[in-house]
Amino acid sequence: FFLWPRVLSSAQACVAMAKGAGKIKRSEDVVTREYTIHLKKLLHGIGFKKRAPRAVKEVKAFAKKMMGTDDVRVDTKLNKFLWSQGIKAVPGRVRVRLARKRNDDEEATDKLYTLCTHVVVERHQYKGLQTVNVDE
């Protein structure tokens, strides 16, 4: 006997998100962390001509999930690293520094944005690297 998962209406989902959304404290709204993203796992089964563009989208989605901001900006050096081996041979892993920052733009809808920058790691040296909080 299989029970279907309960589907929340959009109003219920908003209430559920609002309950958890109040956990961001003023002191912790600006933070910087380093992550390793396993792109090979995320790009498995993706066609060759869509791999590098999809890698950029996956990095943005990862940053949005980890930092909780809708506005995610990818640095040009990170973009160049993702495209460095061409459109189809995307690097298997990438080390990124995600910085949640205050938005100084007055017209901006979001108060915070996330900046994704590339952290250079020697080839085949990703093993043992963990998520690190970076002090600026």
Secondary structure, 3 states (H helix, E strand, C coil): CCCCCCCCCHHHHHHHHHHHHCCCCCCCCCEEEEEEEEHHHHCCCCCHHHHHHHHHHHHHHHHHHHHCCCCEEECHHHHHHHCCCCCCCCCCEEEEEEEEEECCCCCCCCCEEEEEEECCCCCCCCCCCCCEEECC
